[in-house]
């Protein structure tokens, strides 16, 4: 039984597959998108509890994806980036992103953010 529905948006195939496999071992139901357009389609059909987005995607950046989902997705958001900047951190904060994972990050950090305890489908604040 899956504990969380995760939409993972990552364009690097090997990294995406490794992250998906790891999260599935943590009992998450994971769907993957390789670009922003795929993320928008999956978000509408899959209804994830949490959205884990790489900042740089082939067709748009993570903020463009989130802006396009405004009003249609109110779940948690996690940003992955290898190149953090003040602009990215500020943009993340404006879009309700609380967690930014800096690549490369330990898988335990991903699990800590994604696999938090839930109460009635909502994440318990820690």
Secondary structure, 3 states (H helix, E strand, C coil): CCCEEEEEECCCHHHHHHHHHHHHHCCEEEEEECCHHHHHHHHHHHCCCEEEEECECCCCEHHHHHHHHCCCCCCEEEEEECCCCHHHHHHHHHCCCCEEEECCCCHHHHHHHHCCCEECCEECCC
